[in-house]
Every structure is written in structure tokens, then in C-alpha cells.
Amino acid sequence: MKRIVLMLLCCAMAVGGYAQQQLGQRSRVKSPVVNADGSVTFNVYAPSAQQVSVSGDFEEIRGRRLEMTKQENGVWTVTTQPLRPELYSYSISVDGVRFIDPANSYVNRDISTLSNIFIVTRSSDDKGHLYQVNNVPHGTLARVWYDSPTLGTQRRMTVYLPPAYDGNRRFPVLYLLHGHGGDETSWGDLGRTSQIMDNLIAEGKAQPMIVVMPNGNPTCDAAPGWWHEGMYTPDGNAFRRRGAKASMEESFMDIVNFVDSHYRTIKKRSARAVSGLSMGGGHTFGIARLYPDIFDYYGLQSAAAQVRLDDAQFDTQMSRLFASKPRLFWIAIGKDDFLMRMNNELRDYLDEKGYPYEYYENDGGHIWRNWRIYLTLFAQKIFTVN
């Protein structure tokens, strides 16, 4: 027994010493370094490694790896070509094993994948500037629990309150919905909602508004690790088999009623908007058909919005929706998005029926880079008149 304890103690000391060594090296290695021309230098201390590379969503290496070169001091390094202003994600591969960059503390989780992030910006007019924290008045981002009588559970959502929110003035509300595999943290972390809203409001490009980002999974009350099911591995399908008492769309008024009763909102249709990406775009489409008199602005982003041909109930819902004359029905999608066909079918249906909508198409696919753009555009279109 004593021998086992001694061996465990020796192992702990060895691991501790290695950790301290890595900590010391990390403090000397700077990565990533955004250079003046927009190029980015990555540095990784891995003296024993045989091959080190970078993977990311920058244009020059998308779909492949950027190989790094080893220096005499054991630091591997590589510099990209100048990158366009944007928020980028990346990871490091050391001898075929994926890691986050040990010198970069800024990490996002997308379902179960962790990636480092950095921002390239060159002027106050570019996307990088919009996505970063600037010296402007800041809103408040809070995680809030609410009761959902329809689902029979207490659930969590994220609420953004604009800088001018003081408990006296009333504000319009944007309900912002995530996609499959996401949760109530997605729009705040991956979508940069608070940074985008702070900057747009400060520049006078968007009306001050409350933004509500609920958990759209009716069988999950909150993000992984933040409710009683514990620290399970998120995979986008957790607990779906157990079934829910109602759908996200059917339970959505629980959220609206809670927000209207706990915040200083403008309680009328012209002061409510709902928008979502992918699965959340499908939820937005369903909410529009169920509650046509509650919201005045709808934003479908890369939406999983299924047209139900030869479905009398669907036609009746759509007729009632557009008879109510919403101020905006907006569709946005990237040219390479795998849901393009579904969105084209929706547009064909709207065109055939003569229902008015706005359409925005850009490059790229089913990615957060596009959804940040769509939030930026949609936020500037809503609540211009209340």
C-alpha cells in the first residue's frame, strides 16, 4: 500500500512540474499575434513535436491545415496572408492531435467543440470592429430562469438589456433563437450579440432594444452543466428521445409573458420581433404562423423552414399571417448553405401567393460568420417606428 501511495505521489509531482514548465513557457509565447497588415502569426511551444499545424476558418486554409515551422527554441510558428476584418476561429494540431492554443485564453464552445478565437479589424467601419468590445456604453447580459407552464419545467435564457435600460423607460424586444445543437449561450458567445448590439446602438444604427435568447430545446432546460442533468457531453441530440410536453413554438408565449411581466417592455406587436438561425429559423417560421398578431418582424436566417404543399392548415396559417400585414418578413441565407433548396421552395411559395418579403443572399454556408452578419442587418431593420 505504501508503495502505491509513493508511486502516485511521484506521478503527481511529475505532472505538477510539467504543468509549471508549460505555464512558464506559455507566458513567454504570444499567440496569436495580429499584425498591422492584418496577417496573423501563430506560435506554439512544442519542442518534442514532429509536426504542428493550424486549422481555422480563414479564407486561405479553409478545409486544410497551415503547416508550422519549428524554431531552435522549440517554438513552432507560421504567419498567414493578410486576412479580411472578421472574427476567426482556429485550433492547433500537434502530431495529429487537436488542441486549443495554450497561449490564447479566448475560447468558444460550439456544441461539443472548443475553438480559439481572434479578431482582425482595420477601421471602425468593418466587421471586426463591430464584433469587438469598444469604448462605448455597454448593455447587461444576464442568465435568467423562468417558469414554463406549457413544458412543466423551469428553464434558462439569456437576456441582453441595452445601456439605456434603467427600469423606467420601456423598450422593444427582439427574441433571438439558436440552431440545432445550440442553447441559450450560443448567440451571446458565438454570435457576439452584446458586442454587436452595444456598437450598433452607440453608432445610432439600431434602436435600443432588449434581446431575449432562450433555450430552444424543449427537452433540455438549460445549457449542458447548468441544469439538473449535470455535465453530460453535448451532441445536439441530448434527451430528445424522452419527448416533450409541447414544442418550442407551442411554449413560446411562456417566454413572452415572462419577459413582459419582468422587464420594462413595450407590450404591443410593433415592438416585438423574432429571428432565428437554422432550427431557430424553423421555430421562427412556426411562431409566425401560430401567433401572427403578436410579432411584427420576422427574420429567417438559414432557416429550416419547411413548406407544406397541399396542407390546408398550413395555407390557412400563412394566409392569416400575411393578412395581418407584418412590417417585415425577412429571409437571409448563404449561397453555399445546405438549406438553400428549402429556402428557395419557401420563396417560390411566397411568390406564388403574392406574399411580400425581403431577401438577402451572400457568400458562404451554414456558419456563424454569416449569422453574425444577419443579426447585424436585421437589428437595423426593426423597430424603426413603434
C-alpha positions in Angstrom: 0.0 0.0 0.0 2.8 2.4 0.9 4.5 1.6 -2.4 1.3 2.5 -4.4 0.9 5.8 -2.5 4.6 6.6 -3.1 4.2 5.9 -6.8 1.1 8.1 -7.0 2.9 10.9 -5.2 5.8 10.7 -7.6 3.4 10.9 -10.6 1.6 13.9 -9.2 4.9 15.7 -8.6 6.0 14.9 -12.2 2.7 16.2 -13.7 2.8 19.3 -11.5 6.4 20.0 -12.6 5.4 19.6 -16.3 2.4 21.9 -15.8 4.6 24.6 -14.2 7.1 24.3 -17.1 4.3 24.7 -19.6 2.9 27.7 -17.7 6.3 29.3 -17.8 6.7 28.7 -21.5 3.2 29.9 -22.2 3.9 33.2 -20.5 6.8 33.8 -23.0 4.9 32.6 -26.1 2.5 35.1 -27.7 -0.2 33.7 -29.9 -2.0 34.7 -32.0 -0.3 38.0 -32.9 -2.4 40.2 -35.2 0.0 42.2 -37.4 -0.5 45.7 -38.7 -1.3 44.4 -42.2 -4.0 42.0 -41.0 -1.8 38.9 -41.2 -1.7 36.7 -38.1 1.2 34.9 -36.6 0.6 31.7 -34.5 3.3 30.4 -32.1 3.2 27.1 -30.2 5.9 25.8 -27.8 6.2 22.1 -28.5 9.9 21.1 -28.5 9.3 17.4 -28.8 6.6 17.5 -31.6 7.3 16.2 -35.1 4.5 18.1 -36.8 2.4 21.1 -35.8 -0.3 22.9 -37.8 -3.2 25.3 -37.6 -6.8 24.7 -38.7 -9.3 27.5 -38.9 -12.0 29.3 -40.9 -9.7 31.9 -42.6 -10.0 32.0 -46.3 -6.5 30.8 -47.2 -6.7 27.5 -45.3 -10.4 26.6 -45.1 -10.6 22.8 -45.4 -6.9 22.2 -44.9 -4.1 22.8 -42.4 -1.5 25.5 -42.3 1.8 23.8 -41.5 4.1 25.5 -38.9 7.9 25.6 -38.9 9.9 24.7 -35.8 12.4 27.2 -34.5 15.6 26.5 -32.5 13.9 27.4 -29.2 11.2 24.7 -29.6 8.6 27.2 -30.7 6.6 26.4 -33.9 5.5 29.4 -35.9 3.6 30.4 -39.1 2.1 33.6 -40.4 -1.0 33.9 -42.6 -1.6 36.1 -45.5 -3.4 39.4 -44.6 -6.9 38.4 -43.5 -10.1 40.4 -44.0 -11.6 42.1 -41.0 -13.6 39.4 -39.1 -13.8 37.2 -36.1 -12.0 33.9 -36.7 -11.9 30.5 -35.1 -9.0 28.1 -35.1 -7.3 25.1 -33.3 -3.8 23.6 -33.2 -2.8 20.1 -34.2 0.3 18.6 -32.6 1.3 15.3 -34.2 -2.2 14.7 -35.3 -3.9 15.5 -32.0 -6.2 18.6 -31.9 -5.7 21.2 -29.2 -6.8 24.7 -28.3 -3.9 27.2 -28.4 -2.3 27.1 -24.9 -1.3 30.8 -25.3 -4.8 32.0 -26.2 -7.3 32.3 -23.3 -10.2 33.2 -25.6 -12.2 30.1 -26.3 -15.7 29.4 -27.6 -17.8 26.2 -27.4 -19.9 25.1 -30.4 -21.9 22.1 -29.3 -19.0 20.0 -28.0 -16.1 21.5 -30.0 -13.8 24.1 -28.4 -12.0 26.6 -30.6 -9.9 29.6 -30.0 -10.9 33.0 -31.4 -9.3 36.2 -32.5 -10.5 39.4 -34.3 -8.9 41.3 -37.2 -10.0 44.9 -37.6 -8.6 47.8 -39.6 -11.2 50.5 -39.2 -14.3 51.5 -37.3 -16.4 50.6 -40.3 -15.5 46.9 -40.6 -17.0 43.7 -39.1 -14.0 43.1 -36.8 -14.6 46.5 -35.1 -18.3 45.7 -34.8 -17.6 42.3 -33.1 -15.1 43.5 -30.6 -15.6 45.3 -27.3 -15.2 49.0 -27.9 -15.2 52.1 -25.6 -19.0 52.7 -25.8 -21.8 52.4 -23.3 -22.4 48.7 -22.5 -25.6 46.7 -22.0 -26.1 44.0 -19.4 -26.1 40.3 -20.3 -27.7 38.0 -17.8 -28.7 34.3 -17.5 -32.3 34.2 -16.3 -34.5 31.3 -15.1 -38.2 31.4 -15.9 -41.2 29.1 -15.4 -42.7 27.4 -18.5 -46.2 26.1 -17.6 -46.6 24.7 -21.0 -43.5 22.5 -20.7 -43.9 22.0 -17.0 -40.3 23.0 -16.2 -38.1 25.9 -15.1 -35.9 26.9 -18.0 -33.0 29.3 -18.6 -32.5 32.0 -21.1 -30.0 34.9 -21.8 -31.3 38.4 -21.7 -29.5 41.5 -23.1 -30.6 44.8 -21.6 -29.4 47.9 -23.6 -27.2 50.5 -21.9 -30.2 52.9 -21.5 -32.2 50.4 -19.6 -32.9 52.0 -16.2 -36.2 50.4 -15.1 -38.2 53.4 -16.2 -38.2 53.7 -19.9 -39.8 50.9 -21.9 -38.1 49.1 -24.8 -39.0 46.8 -27.8 -37.9 43.2 -27.6 -36.1 41.0 -30.2 -36.4 37.3 -29.5 -33.3 35.6 -30.9 -33.3 31.8 -31.4 -30.4 29.4 -31.8 -29.9 26.4 -34.1 -29.7 22.6 -33.7 -27.1 21.7 -31.0 -27.1 25.2 -29.6 -28.5 26.6 -26.3 -29.2 29.8 -24.5 -25.4 30.7 -24.6 -24.9 30.3 -28.3 -26.0 33.8 -29.5 -24.1 35.5 -26.7 -20.9 33.6 -27.1 -20.7 32.6 -30.8 -23.0 35.3 -32.2 -21.4 38.2 -30.3 -24.8 39.6 -29.6 -23.9 42.0 -26.8 -20.9 43.4 -28.7 -23.0 43.9 -31.9 -25.9 45.5 -30.1 -23.7 47.8 -28.0 -21.8 49.0 -31.1 -24.9 49.4 -33.3 -26.8 51.3 -30.6 -23.8 53.5 -29.9 -23.5 54.4 -33.6 -27.2 55.2 -33.9 -27.7 52.3 -36.4 -30.1 50.3 -34.3 -32.8 51.2 -31.8 -32.1 50.4 -28.2 -33.8 47.1 -27.5 -34.0 44.1 -25.2 -32.7 40.9 -26.8 -34.0 37.6 -25.4 -32.1 34.4 -26.3 -33.9 31.4 -24.9 -33.0 27.7 -24.9 -34.9 26.2 -27.9 -34.6 22.6 -26.9 -37.9 21.6 -25.2 -36.3 18.5 -23.6 -33.4 20.5 -22.1 -33.9 23.2 -19.5 -30.5 24.9 -19.9 -27.0 24.6 -21.4 -25.0 21.5 -20.6 -23.8 21.6 -17.0 -26.3 24.3 -16.0 -29.3 22.1 -15.1 -30.0 19.0 -13.0 -28.9 16.5 -15.7 -25.3 17.5 -15.0 -22.2 17.6 -17.1 -23.2 15.4 -20.0 -21.4 15.5 -23.3 -23.3 17.9 -25.6 -24.0 16.3 -29.0 -27.0 18.2 -30.3 -29.5 15.4 -29.6 -29.4 15.2 -25.8 -32.7 13.9 -24.3 -34.7 14.2 -27.5 -36.0 10.6 -27.1 -37.7 11.4 -23.9 -40.2 13.6 -25.6 -41.5 17.0 -24.5 -45.0 18.1 -23.4 -45.1 20.6 -26.1 -43.0 22.1 -28.9 -40.8 25.1 -28.7 -43.3 27.1 -30.8 -46.3 26.0 -28.6 -44.5 27.0 -25.4 -43.1 30.3 -26.8 -45.7 32.5 -25.2 -44.5 31.4 -21.8 -41.2 33.3 -22.7 -43.1 36.4 -24.0 -45.3 36.5 -20.9 -42.4 36.2 -18.5 -40.4 38.9 -20.3 -43.4 41.3 -20.4 -44.0 40.8 -16.7 -40.4 41.1 -15.5 -38.9 43.8 -17.8 -40.0 47.3 -19.0 -41.2 46.2 -22.4 -43.5 47.9 -24.9 -46.3 45.4 -24.9 -47.6 45.7 -28.4 -47.0 43.9 -31.7 -45.0 46.7 -33.3 -42.4 46.4 -30.5 -41.8 42.6 -30.9 -39.5 40.8 -33.3 -38.4 37.2 -33.6 -35.5 35.8 -35.6 -33.6 32.6 -35.6 -30.9 30.6 -37.4 -31.3 27.1 -38.8 -33.5 25.2 -36.4 -34.3 28.5 -34.8 -35.3 29.9 -38.2 -37.7 27.0 -38.4 -39.0 27.9 -34.9 -39.4 31.5 -36.1 -41.4 30.3 -39.1 -43.7 28.2 -36.8 -44.1 31.1 -34.3 -45.1 33.4 -37.2 -47.9 31.0 -38.2 -49.1 30.3 -34.6 -49.1 33.9 -33.3 -49.5 36.3 -36.3 -50.8 39.1 -34.2 -48.0 39.0 -31.5 -44.9 39.9 -33.6 -44.4 42.4 -36.3 -40.9 41.5 -37.6 -39.7 38.1 -38.6 -36.2 37.1 -39.6 -35.4 33.7 -41.0 -31.6 33.0 -41.1 -30.5 29.9 -43.0 -33.9 28.7 -41.8 -35.1 25.1 -41.6 -38.5 26.3 -42.8 -40.5 23.6 -44.5 -43.2 24.5 -46.9 -46.2 22.1 -46.6 -47.7 21.8 -50.0 -51.3 20.5 -50.2 -51.7 21.2 -46.5 -54.9 23.2 -45.9 -53.9 24.1 -42.4 -50.5 25.4 -43.5 -52.2 27.6 -46.2 -54.7 28.9 -43.7 -51.9 29.9 -41.3 -49.9 31.6 -44.0 -52.9 33.5 -45.3 -53.8 34.7 -41.8 -50.1 35.7 -41.2 -49.8 37.9 -44.2 -53.4 39.2 -43.9 -52.2 40.6 -40.6 -49.6 42.7 -42.6 -46.4 42.1 -40.6 -43.9 45.0 -41.1 -41.1 42.7 -42.1 -40.7 39.1 -43.3 -37.0 38.7 -44.0 -35.1 35.7 -45.4 -31.3 35.5 -45.3 -29.1 32.7 -46.5 -25.6 32.0 -47.9 -25.1 30.8 -51.5 -23.4 27.6 -50.3 -25.9 26.8 -47.4 -27.2 23.2 -47.5 -30.7 24.6 -46.7 -30.7 26.7 -49.9 -33.1 24.4 -51.6 -35.6 24.6 -48.7 -35.4 28.4 -48.7 -35.9 28.5 -52.4 -39.0 26.5 -52.1 -40.3 28.9 -49.4 -39.6 31.8 -51.7 -41.4 30.1 -54.6 -44.4 29.6 -52.3 -44.4 33.2 -51.2 -44.0 34.5 -54.7 -46.9 32.3 -56.0 -49.2 33.6 -53.2 -48.1 37.2 -53.6 -46.9 37.4 -50.0 -44.3 40.3 -49.5 -40.9 39.5 -48.1 -37.3 40.8 -48.3 -34.5 38.5 -49.3 -30.7 38.7 -48.6 -28.2 36.4 -50.1 -24.4 36.4 -49.5 -21.4 34.1 -49.9 -20.7 31.2 -47.6 -22.7 28.5 -46.0 -24.2 27.4 -42.7 -21.8 29.2 -40.5 -21.7 31.6 -37.6 -19.8 34.1 -39.7 -23.0 34.6 -41.7 -25.4 34.6 -38.8 -23.5 37.4 -37.1 -23.9 39.4 -40.4 -27.7 38.5 -40.5 -28.1 39.7 -36.9 -26.3 42.9 -37.7 -28.6 43.6 -40.7 -31.8 42.5 -39.1 -31.2 44.6 -36.0 -31.0 47.7 -38.1 -34.3 47.0 -39.9 -36.6 46.6 -36.9 -38.4 49.0 -34.5 -37.8 52.0 -36.7 -41.4 53.0 -35.9 -43.3 51.9 -32.8 
